[in-house]
Amino acid sequence: MKILLIYPYSIDKRIQEDDISVVPMGLYYIGALLKENHYDVEILNFYDLDKDSPIIRNILVEKKPNLIGFSILHANRWGGIEIARIARDIFPDVRIVFGGIGATFLWEHLLVHFKEIDFVITGEGEYSFLNLLESLQGKIALNVEDIEGIAFRDGERVKKNEARNHIQDLNKLPNPARYFTYQHLSLTRGCPGCCSFCGSPQFWGRGVRFHSPDYFVDQLDILYKKGVTFFYFSDDTFTLKKKLVIEICQKIIERNLHISWSAISRVNYINEEILLWMRKAGCTQISYGVESGSEKIRNKLNKAIKTDDIKKAFALTVKYGILARAYFIYGCPGENEITIQETIDLIQQIKPLSIIFYILVLFPGTALYEDFKQRLKLDDDIWLNRVEDIPYFETDPDLPGEAVVDFGKKLRFSYYDNIHGFADNISLADKKELYAYHADFYSRLGMTFSHGDYAGIDKIKYKDRTAAGLYQKALDYYPDHRAYLGLGIIQQKCGMYEESASTLKQGVSHYPESEPLNICLGITWMNLGKYDEALSCLLKFQDSKDAVGHIANCYKALGDTQQEMLFMEKLRFI
């Protein structure tokens, strides 16, 4: 039996695809469980395709699936439907299964309106999916009607079986890293919060379940040996259990896993000890859901955090050389100029080094969505429209759309006006054991201003000056490769070639085999007219496309036509 697990494309295209390009972890867990039970299963990421892409049909024809499972969040439900139609056109007998948070909360809507869908897995999907396959193949004495966590079509009616109990011992699940390669992983399932805009409480339940430290670090270890060095810990609240997180960090260090990773947490589950261990184990960023500077708005969102905890969490996180990122939501019930100013004021106090601003939108499975349906006397058939979500302001006559757009601009422009000041006023813990980590922190942040996200935003002021200052602060702590390179490039751009040569020479003395440092130093020597010195750097990498053109130009300046032509010819074939 050939099984495909597909992550479909979303309705709307994105400028930045980070939030839609990643296959949900649930597919890897299901895939691993199926492989453990000797099923032929593949996971396909179709996030960047559309219904007119010939790739979809070609892959389906090649794979010849007997059953296809689709991971449905919400924005990609129409992608799943369209791919299912293509599959059914090619293979009329192929079975189609939808699952995931989007399918769980719209199971009836999907089965009633889309005949392509045979089954919906509701809730946690691993064992329901496995039991469904076993039932369809006659491997177990269970009819579909008896499988927990399944919804299906019975003639003209649709039925939903009893919910399956949550998996209490997550360690019993096969380790997905044995079969697949990925960067996003989770220690937990569930969240202690009950935010009204989030579907997690209803999907996972209010309790939080945990993998053991060994299970979690085994995943990292296997993936690290496959070449993965950066990870996203995608838990709602990674730091919920202090002792558990510290043990994980200690095991990462003990196993010599030279990795970097980011995490998500809540401001009321953080302290200095946990931050110290997280930084030493490779954590470079923690994202916190702040949502609003207005306590009134946070209460309406059921975001049970205090302003003092927010301030403390951001100060401590940066103190240990971890970038503190803030999530804010605007366009909320009761939003106005006063609440937006309260958010701006809080941002000024906590000085986040990264922010993501979202407009409040409504999704099935959330308290706000249920309130919306009751207020407007609507049902789930609103999702027959090809929309990814419902902006809250479209449902509230007291919140004009133009005002919400202006709120977003005001928030972003205020942040852009001040981010350079936030970066200039960082205070780090004076612990010698952290000096190398502090250098890494400053150089990463510097790169954000000189080459990363902030470099392309015109409204952010003093980008090169800020980046140069951050690179220099990094070097004051430790000879950081990224800092030497970044500072040397900025000095080049400013025509400060003597200073650039000094910076890059120091970098090369610490990292003599670094291609980017040597090439950058070679270019600086060329700008100073010191072509022999330039060649001493560039010829170390004479097979590199980045160096060969500069080598040819050096020989041209030195009047060595034969060597110039030799390297120009070489450039053609690299």
C-alpha positions as CSV (number, residue, x, y, z in Angstrom):
1,M,0.0,0.0,0.0
2,K,1.5,3.3,-1.1
3,I,0.8,6.3,1.2
4,L,1.6,9.9,0.5
5,L,1.5,12.5,3.3
6,I,1.1,15.9,1.7
7,Y,1.5,19.4,3.1
8,P,-0.5,21.5,0.6
9,Y,-0.1,25.1,-0.6
10,S,-2.0,28.1,0.9
11,I,-4.5,30.3,-0.8
12,D,-2.4,33.5,-0.7
13,K,1.1,33.9,-1.8
14,R,3.6,35.4,0.7
15,I,6.5,37.8,0.3
16,Q,8.1,35.9,3.2
17,E,7.3,32.2,3.3
18,D,8.6,31.3,6.7
19,D,5.2,30.9,8.2
20,I,3.8,28.5,5.5
21,S,6.8,26.6,4.2
22,V,7.5,24.2,7.0
23,V,5.9,20.8,7.1
24,P,4.1,20.4,10.4
25,M,5.8,18.0,12.9
26,G,2.6,15.9,13.1
27,L,3.3,14.5,9.6
28,Y,6.8,13.3,10.6
29,Y,5.3,11.6,13.7
30,I,2.6,9.9,11.6
31,G,5.2,9.0,8.9
32,A,7.5,7.5,11.5
33,L,4.7,5.4,13.1
34,L,3.7,4.1,9.7
35,K,7.3,3.2,8.8
36,E,7.6,1.4,12.1
37,N,4.6,-0.6,11.0
38,H,6.1,-1.4,7.6
39,Y,4.1,0.9,5.5
40,D,5.5,2.5,2.3
41,V,5.1,6.2,3.1
42,E,6.5,9.4,1.8
43,I,6.1,13.0,2.9
44,L,5.8,15.7,0.2
45,N,5.9,19.5,0.8
46,F,3.8,21.2,-1.8
47,Y,3.7,24.6,-0.1
48,D,5.2,26.4,-3.1
49,L,3.0,24.9,-5.8
50,D,-0.6,25.7,-7.0
51,K,-3.4,23.8,-8.8
52,D,-2.0,24.6,-12.2
53,S,1.4,23.3,-11.5
54,P,2.2,20.2,-13.6
55,I,4.5,19.0,-10.9
56,I,1.5,17.8,-8.8
57,R,0.1,15.6,-11.5
58,N,3.5,14.3,-12.5
59,I,4.4,13.3,-9.0
60,L,1.1,11.6,-8.3
61,V,1.3,9.6,-11.6
62,E,4.9,8.6,-10.6
63,K,4.1,7.6,-7.0
64,K,0.7,5.8,-7.7
65,P,-0.7,6.3,-4.2
66,N,-3.4,4.1,-2.7
67,L,-4.1,6.7,0.0
68,I,-3.2,10.3,0.5
69,G,-3.2,12.1,3.9
70,F,-3.3,15.9,3.9
71,S,-2.0,18.1,6.8
72,I,-4.5,21.0,7.0
73,L,-3.8,24.0,9.1
74,H,-6.4,26.4,7.7
75,A,-4.9,28.6,5.1
76,N,-4.0,25.5,3.0
77,R,-7.4,23.8,3.1
78,W,-8.2,24.7,-0.5
79,G,-4.8,23.5,-1.6
80,G,-5.7,20.1,-0.1
81,I,-9.0,20.1,-1.8
82,E,-7.5,20.9,-5.2
83,I,-4.8,18.3,-4.9
84,A,-7.3,15.7,-3.8
85,R,-9.4,16.5,-6.9
86,I,-6.3,16.0,-9.2
87,A,-5.5,12.8,-7.4
88,R,-9.1,11.5,-7.7
89,D,-9.1,12.4,-11.4
90,I,-6.0,10.3,-12.0
91,F,-6.8,7.5,-9.6
92,P,-10.6,7.2,-9.0
93,D,-10.2,4.7,-6.1
94,V,-7.5,6.6,-4.1
95,R,-8.6,7.2,-0.5
96,I,-8.3,10.8,0.7
97,V,-7.8,11.7,4.4
98,F,-7.6,15.2,5.9
99,G,-6.1,15.9,9.3
100,G,-4.5,18.6,11.4
101,I,-5.9,21.5,13.4
102,G,-7.8,23.0,10.4
103,A,-9.5,19.8,9.5
104,T,-10.3,18.9,13.2
105,F,-12.4,22.0,13.7
106,L,-14.0,21.9,10.3
107,W,-14.5,18.2,9.9
108,E,-18.3,18.4,9.2
109,H,-18.0,21.3,6.8
110,L,-15.3,19.5,4.8
111,L,-17.1,16.2,4.6
112,V,-20.5,17.7,3.7
113,H,-19.2,20.0,1.0
114,F,-16.2,18.2,-0.6
115,K,-17.0,14.6,-1.8
116,E,-13.3,14.1,-2.5
117,I,-12.6,13.7,1.2
118,D,-13.3,10.2,2.5
119,F,-12.1,10.6,6.1
120,V,-11.1,13.3,8.6
121,I,-8.7,12.6,11.5
122,T,-9.8,14.7,14.4
123,G,-7.2,15.7,17.1
124,E,-4.0,13.9,17.6
125,G,-3.5,11.8,14.5
126,E,-0.9,9.1,14.9
127,Y,-2.8,6.1,16.1
128,S,-6.1,7.1,14.5
129,F,-4.4,7.2,11.1
130,L,-2.6,3.9,11.7
131,N,-5.9,2.2,12.8
132,L,-7.7,3.5,9.8
133,L,-5.1,2.0,7.5
134,E,-5.2,-1.3,9.3
135,S,-9.0,-1.3,9.2
136,L,-9.1,-0.6,5.4
137,Q,-6.7,-3.4,4.8
138,G,-8.5,-5.9,7.1
139,K,-5.5,-6.2,9.4
140,I,-7.5,-5.5,12.6
141,A,-11.1,-6.4,13.5
142,L,-12.2,-2.8,13.7
143,N,-14.7,-1.2,11.4
144,V,-14.2,2.5,10.5
145,E,-17.2,3.2,12.8
146,D,-15.3,1.9,15.8
147,I,-12.0,3.8,15.3
148,E,-11.6,6.7,17.8
149,G,-10.7,10.1,16.4
150,I,-12.2,9.5,12.9
151,A,-15.0,11.4,11.0
152,F,-16.3,9.9,7.8
153,R,-19.2,9.9,5.3
154,D,-21.9,7.2,5.7
155,G,-24.0,7.5,2.6
156,E,-25.4,11.0,2.5
157,R,-24.7,11.5,6.2
158,V,-21.5,12.4,7.9
159,K,-20.4,10.9,11.2
160,K,-17.8,11.6,13.9
161,N,-16.6,8.8,16.2
162,E,-15.7,9.3,19.8
163,A,-12.5,11.4,20.4
164,R,-9.3,9.5,21.0
165,N,-7.6,10.1,24.3
166,H,-4.4,12.1,24.2
167,I,-1.2,10.1,24.1
168,Q,0.1,10.4,27.6
169,D,3.5,8.9,27.1
170,L,4.9,10.8,24.1
171,N,8.1,8.7,24.3
172,K,6.2,5.7,23.0
173,L,6.0,7.5,19.6
174,P,8.8,6.4,17.2
175,N,11.6,9.0,16.9
176,P,10.9,10.7,13.5
177,A,14.5,11.7,13.1
178,R,15.3,8.1,12.4
179,Y,13.4,8.4,9.1
180,F,13.2,12.0,8.2
181,T,15.3,15.2,8.2
182,Y,13.8,18.5,9.6
183,Q,14.6,21.5,11.7
184,H,11.4,22.1,13.7
185,L,10.8,19.9,16.7
186,S,8.8,20.0,19.9
187,L,9.5,18.9,23.5
188,T,5.8,19.2,24.4
189,R,2.2,19.1,23.3
190,G,-0.1,21.6,24.8
191,C,0.0,25.0,26.4
192,P,-0.7,26.3,30.0
193,G,-2.4,29.4,28.5
194,C,-6.0,29.7,27.2
195,C,-5.7,32.7,24.8
196,S,-9.0,33.5,23.0
197,F,-7.3,33.8,19.6
198,C,-5.5,30.5,19.7
199,G,-6.8,27.0,18.9
200,S,-4.1,25.1,20.9
201,P,-6.2,24.7,24.2
202,Q,-9.1,23.1,22.3
203,F,-6.9,20.9,20.1
204,W,-4.4,19.7,22.7
205,G,-6.4,20.1,25.8
206,R,-5.4,22.3,28.8
207,G,-2.7,19.9,30.1
208,V,0.8,19.8,28.8
209,R,2.6,16.6,28.0
210,F,6.4,16.2,27.6
211,H,9.0,14.1,25.9
212,S,11.8,13.0,28.1
213,P,15.2,14.8,27.8
214,D,16.8,11.7,26.2
215,Y,14.1,11.4,23.6
216,F,14.3,15.1,22.7
217,V,18.1,15.2,22.6
218,D,18.3,11.9,20.7
219,Q,16.3,13.7,17.9
220,L,18.8,16.6,17.9
221,D,21.7,14.2,17.9
222,I,20.4,12.1,14.9
223,L,19.6,15.3,13.0
224,Y,22.9,16.9,13.8
225,K,24.7,13.8,12.4
226,K,22.7,14.3,9.3
227,G,24.1,17.8,8.9
228,V,21.4,20.0,10.6
229,T,22.9,22.6,12.8
230,F,20.1,25.1,13.4
231,F,16.8,24.2,15.0
232,Y,13.5,25.7,15.8
233,F,12.0,24.5,19.1
234,S,8.3,25.0,18.3
235,D,6.7,24.4,21.6
236,D,4.1,26.9,22.8
237,T,6.0,27.2,26.1
238,F,9.4,25.5,25.9
239,T,10.6,26.7,29.4
240,L,7.5,25.4,31.2
241,K,9.5,22.9,33.3
242,K,12.8,24.5,34.5
243,K,14.5,21.3,35.6
244,L,13.6,19.5,32.4
245,V,14.9,22.3,30.1
246,I,18.2,22.6,32.1
247,E,18.7,18.8,31.8
248,I,18.2,19.0,28.0
249,C,20.7,21.9,27.8
250,Q,23.2,19.9,29.8
251,K,22.8,16.9,27.5
252,I,23.3,19.0,24.4
253,I,26.6,20.2,25.9
254,E,27.6,16.8,27.1
255,R,27.1,15.3,23.6
256,N,29.1,18.1,21.9
257,L,26.2,19.1,19.7
258,H,27.5,22.4,18.2
259,I,24.0,23.7,17.3
260,S,22.1,26.9,17.4
261,W,18.4,27.1,18.1
262,S,15.5,29.4,18.8
263,A,12.5,28.8,21.1
264,I,9.1,30.1,22.1
265,S,8.1,30.8,25.7
266,R,5.9,32.9,28.0
267,V,7.3,35.8,30.0
268,N,6.2,34.2,33.3
269,Y,8.2,31.0,32.7
270,I,11.7,32.4,32.5
271,N,14.5,33.0,35.0
272,E,18.3,33.6,35.0
273,E,19.4,30.0,35.6
274,I,17.4,28.7,32.8
275,L,18.6,31.4,30.4
276,L,22.2,30.8,31.3
277,W,21.9,27.1,30.4
278,M,19.9,27.8,27.3
279,R,22.6,30.2,26.0
280,K,25.4,27.8,26.8
281,A,23.5,25.1,24.9
282,G,23.2,27.2,21.8
283,C,19.9,29.2,22.1
284,T,20.1,32.4,20.1
285,Q,16.5,33.7,20.2
286,I,13.4,33.4,22.4
287,S,10.1,34.6,21.1
288,Y,7.4,35.9,23.5
289,G,3.8,36.5,22.9
290,V,3.2,40.0,24.4
291,E,0.3,40.8,22.2
292,S,-0.4,44.3,23.5
293,G,0.9,47.0,25.8
294,S,-2.7,47.5,27.0
295,E,-3.7,45.4,29.9
296,K,-7.3,45.9,28.9
297,I,-6.6,44.3,25.5
298,R,-4.6,41.5,27.0
299,N,-7.5,40.7,29.3
300,K,-9.9,40.6,26.3
301,L,-7.5,38.2,24.6
302,N,-7.3,36.2,27.8
303,K,-3.5,36.6,27.8
304,A,-2.8,36.1,31.5
305,I,0.6,37.9,31.8
306,K,1.6,40.9,33.8
307,T,3.5,44.0,32.5
308,D,6.2,43.5,35.2
309,D,6.8,39.9,33.9
310,I,7.1,41.2,30.4
311,K,9.7,43.8,31.3
312,K,11.7,41.3,33.4
313,A,11.7,38.6,30.7
314,F,13.0,40.9,28.0
315,A,15.7,42.4,30.2
316,L,16.9,39.0,31.4
317,T,16.8,37.4,28.0
318,V,19.0,40.0,26.4
319,K,21.3,40.1,29.5
320,Y,22.3,36.5,28.7
321,G,23.0,37.3,25.0
322,I,19.8,35.8,23.6
323,L,17.7,37.9,21.2
324,A,14.3,38.6,22.6
325,R,11.6,38.7,20.0
326,A,8.1,40.0,20.7
327,Y,4.8,39.1,19.0
328,F,2.2,41.8,19.0
329,I,-1.4,41.7,17.8
330,Y,-3.4,44.8,16.8
331,G,-6.9,45.4,15.6
332,C,-8.3,43.7,18.7
333,P,-11.7,44.2,20.5
334,G,-11.6,47.7,22.0
335,E,-8.5,48.8,20.1
336,N,-8.1,52.5,19.7
337,E,-5.4,55.2,19.6
338,I,-4.9,55.0,23.4
339,T,-4.3,51.2,23.4
340,I,-1.9,51.5,20.4
341,Q,0.1,54.2,22.3
342,E,0.2,51.9,25.3
343,T,1.8,49.2,23.1
344,I,4.3,51.8,21.7
345,D,5.1,52.8,25.3
346,L,5.7,49.2,26.3
347,I,7.9,48.6,23.3
348,Q,10.0,51.6,24.4
349,Q,10.4,50.1,27.8
350,I,11.2,46.4,26.9
351,K,13.3,47.3,23.8
352,P,12.8,44.1,21.8
353,L,15.4,43.5,19.2
354,S,12.9,41.8,16.9
355,I,9.1,42.2,16.5
356,I,6.4,40.6,14.5
357,F,3.2,42.5,14.3
358,Y,0.0,40.6,13.4
359,I,-3.6,41.8,12.7
360,L,-6.0,39.8,14.8
361,V,-7.7,37.2,12.7
362,L,-10.3,34.6,13.6
363,F,-9.9,30.8,13.1
364,P,-12.1,27.8,13.9
365,G,-11.4,26.3,17.3
366,T,-10.8,29.6,19.1
367,A,-13.1,31.4,21.6
368,L,-13.1,34.5,19.4
369,Y,-14.4,32.5,16.4
370,E,-17.2,31.0,18.4
371,D,-18.2,34.5,19.7
372,F,-18.1,35.8,16.1
373,K,-20.5,33.1,14.9
374,Q,-22.9,33.8,17.7
375,R,-22.8,37.5,17.2
376,L,-23.4,37.4,13.5
377,K,-25.6,34.3,13.4
378,L,-23.3,32.5,11.0
379,D,-22.0,28.9,10.6
380,D,-18.9,27.2,9.3
381,D,-20.1,27.5,5.7
382,I,-18.4,30.9,5.6
383,W,-15.3,28.9,4.7
384,L,-16.8,28.0,1.3
385,N,-15.3,31.4,0.4
386,R,-11.7,31.2,-0.7
387,V,-10.3,33.1,2.3
388,E,-7.5,32.0,4.7
389,D,-8.9,33.8,7.7
390,I,-11.3,36.4,8.9
391,P,-9.8,39.7,10.2
392,Y,-11.5,40.6,13.4
393,F,-12.0,44.2,12.5
394,E,-14.2,43.1,9.6
395,T,-16.7,41.8,12.2
396,D,-16.6,44.8,14.5
397,P,-18.4,48.0,13.3
398,D,-16.5,50.0,15.9
399,L,-13.2,49.2,14.3
400,P,-12.9,50.7,10.8
401,G,-10.4,48.9,8.5
402,E,-8.6,52.2,7.6
403,A,-8.0,52.8,11.3
404,V,-6.5,49.3,11.7
405,V,-4.2,49.9,8.8
406,D,-3.1,53.1,10.4
407,F,-2.5,51.4,13.7
408,G,-0.1,48.9,12.0
409,K,1.8,51.7,10.3
410,K,2.1,53.6,13.5
411,L,3.4,50.6,15.4
412,R,5.9,49.6,12.7
413,F,7.2,53.2,12.0
414,S,7.7,53.8,15.7
415,Y,9.7,50.6,16.1
416,Y,11.8,51.4,13.0
417,D,12.6,54.8,14.4
418,N,13.9,53.3,17.7
419,I,15.4,49.9,16.9
420,H,18.9,51.4,16.4
421,G,18.6,52.9,19.9
422,F,17.5,49.6,21.4
423,A,20.6,48.0,19.8
424,D,22.9,50.7,21.2
425,N,21.7,50.2,24.8
426,I,22.2,46.5,25.4
427,S,23.5,45.4,28.8
428,L,25.0,41.9,29.0
429,A,25.9,39.8,32.0
430,D,29.5,40.2,33.0
431,K,30.3,36.5,33.1
432,K,33.6,35.4,31.4
433,E,32.1,32.0,30.6
434,L,29.7,33.9,28.3
435,Y,32.1,36.2,26.5
436,A,32.3,34.1,23.3
437,Y,28.5,33.8,23.4
438,H,28.2,37.6,23.8
439,A,30.4,38.1,20.8
440,D,28.2,35.7,18.8
441,F,25.1,37.6,20.0
442,Y,26.4,41.0,19.0
443,S,27.7,39.8,15.6
444,R,24.4,38.1,14.7
445,L,22.6,41.3,15.6
446,G,25.0,43.4,13.6
447,M,24.5,41.1,10.6
448,T,20.7,41.8,10.9
449,F,21.4,45.5,10.3
450,S,24.1,45.2,7.7
451,H,22.9,42.2,5.6
452,G,19.7,40.8,7.1
453,D,16.1,41.8,7.7
454,Y,16.8,45.3,8.8
455,A,19.2,46.1,5.9
456,G,16.4,46.2,3.4
457,I,14.1,48.5,5.5
458,D,14.6,52.1,4.4
459,K,12.8,53.6,7.4
460,I,15.4,52.1,9.8
461,K,18.1,54.8,10.4
462,Y,21.8,54.5,10.9
463,K,22.0,50.8,9.8
464,D,25.7,50.7,9.0
465,R,26.7,52.8,12.0
466,T,24.7,50.5,14.3
467,A,26.1,47.4,12.7
468,A,29.6,48.6,13.0
469,G,29.1,49.4,16.6
470,L,27.7,46.0,17.3
471,Y,30.6,44.2,15.4
472,Q,33.1,46.2,17.5
473,K,31.3,45.3,20.7
474,A,31.5,41.6,19.6
475,L,35.3,41.9,19.1
476,D,35.7,43.6,22.5
477,Y,34.5,40.3,24.0
478,Y,36.0,37.7,21.7
479,P,37.6,37.3,18.2
480,D,34.4,36.5,16.4
481,H,34.6,35.5,12.7
482,R,31.3,37.1,11.7
483,A,32.3,40.4,13.5
484,Y,35.6,40.7,11.7
485,L,34.0,40.1,8.3
486,G,31.0,42.4,8.9
487,L,33.1,45.3,10.3
488,G,35.7,44.9,7.5
489,I,33.0,45.1,4.8
490,I,31.4,48.2,6.4
491,Q,34.8,49.9,6.5
492,Q,35.3,49.0,2.9
493,K,31.9,50.5,1.9
494,C,32.8,53.7,3.8
495,G,36.2,54.0,2.0
496,M,38.1,53.3,5.2
497,Y,40.5,51.0,3.6
498,E,43.3,51.2,6.1
499,E,40.9,50.5,8.9
500,S,39.4,47.7,6.9
501,A,42.8,46.1,6.3
502,S,43.6,46.3,10.0
503,T,40.3,44.7,11.0
504,L,40.5,41.9,8.4
505,K,44.2,41.2,9.0
506,Q,43.3,40.5,12.7
507,G,40.5,38.3,11.5
508,V,42.8,36.3,9.2
509,S,45.3,35.9,12.0
510,H,42.6,34.1,14.0
511,Y,41.0,32.3,11.0
512,P,43.8,31.8,8.4
513,E,41.7,29.3,6.3
514,S,38.6,31.6,6.1
515,E,37.8,32.1,2.4
516,P,35.5,35.1,3.0
517,L,38.0,36.9,5.3
518,N,40.9,36.4,2.9
519,I,39.0,37.4,-0.2
520,C,37.6,40.5,1.6
521,L,41.1,41.4,2.8
522,G,42.4,40.9,-0.8
523,I,39.8,43.4,-2.1
524,T,40.8,45.9,0.5
525,W,44.4,45.6,-0.5
526,M,43.4,46.1,-4.1
527,N,41.6,49.3,-3.2
528,L,44.8,50.5,-1.5
529,G,46.8,49.6,-4.7
530,K,48.7,46.8,-2.9
531,Y,48.2,44.1,-5.5
532,D,51.0,41.8,-4.2
533,E,49.4,41.7,-0.8
534,A,46.1,41.1,-2.4
535,L,47.4,38.1,-4.3
536,S,48.8,36.7,-1.1
537,C,45.3,36.4,0.2
538,L,43.4,35.6,-3.0
539,L,45.7,32.9,-4.4
540,K,44.9,30.7,-1.4
541,F,41.5,30.2,-3.0
542,Q,42.4,30.3,-6.7
543,D,39.8,27.7,-7.6
544,S,37.0,29.8,-6.0
545,K,34.7,31.7,-8.4
546,D,34.6,34.5,-5.8
547,A,38.4,34.9,-6.0
548,V,39.4,34.2,-9.6
549,G,38.1,37.5,-11.1
550,H,39.9,39.5,-8.5
551,I,43.1,37.6,-9.1
552,A,42.9,38.4,-12.8
553,N,42.5,42.1,-12.0
554,C,45.5,42.0,-9.7
555,Y,47.7,40.6,-12.5
556,K,46.3,43.1,-14.9
557,A,47.3,46.0,-12.5
558,L,50.7,44.4,-12.1
559,G,51.2,44.2,-15.9
560,D,51.3,40.4,-16.0
561,T,49.2,39.8,-19.1
562,Q,50.0,36.1,-19.2
563,Q,48.6,35.4,-15.7
564,E,45.7,37.7,-16.3
565,M,44.6,35.8,-19.4
566,L,45.2,32.5,-17.6
567,F,42.8,33.4,-14.8
568,M,40.3,35.1,-17.1
569,E,40.1,31.8,-19.0
570,K,39.8,29.9,-15.7
571,L,36.9,32.1,-14.7
572,R,34.9,30.9,-17.8
573,F,35.0,27.3,-16.6
574,I,34.3,27.7,-12.9
